[in-house]
Each structure stands twice: as C-alpha cells, then as structure tokens.
C-alpha cells in the first residue's frame, strides 16, 4: 500500500473562451493511493486533485486497476479505469465550465 499527498499548481496556459484569453495558475491539493491485491500482479489505485481559489474550482480524479509486468530493468504497468475532469472557471464575464468523464487505458514504465 502506498499513499502520497501534497499541494500542486495547475496552469491553464494560452486559453481562450468566448473571445476572452486567460493564462492562470490554480492551487490544488492531491491524494494518490495504491493498494496491491495480495498474490496477484494487480493494484487498485485512486488519484484526486482538487482546488478552489478566487471563484474558480477544479477537480481531476481517476480510479482503476494496474496490471504490473516485472521486467529486468523496470516495471511495465498497464492501467485502466475511469476519469473525471471538472473545471468551473471564474476568469471571464460569463462563467466557463468544462466537464469530461470516461474510461481510459494506458501503459507506463516504472524505473
């Protein structure tokens, strides 16, 4: 089992919404947790990054499974799960909202 928590900054660079430009930073807190399923190469994971500042709120969360393949010099991890991204921007005359959700599959090398 591993847990990581902290503070991060998210940058929205060179953005445009309804003819208005923005280039802003958003402070967030995050938590990342992984739990290995005993006797299997599987891990359950969840990651959440959430922030609210100056009328703007952000959420980036994902959860799923990791299948770990041990290689000689690194581990190859195949990941799959569900992700939610919600941003409510208050940088504009009209409030801007972005909501994305869906399943994902990916691979990563862990050295």
Secondary structure, DSSP 8 states (H G I E B T S, - for coil): -EEEEEEEEEEEEEEEETTEEEEEEEEEEEEEEEEE-TTSSEEEEEEEEEEEETTEEEEEEEEEEEEEEE-SSSEEEEEEEEEEEEEEE-SSSS-EEEEEEEEEEEEEEE-
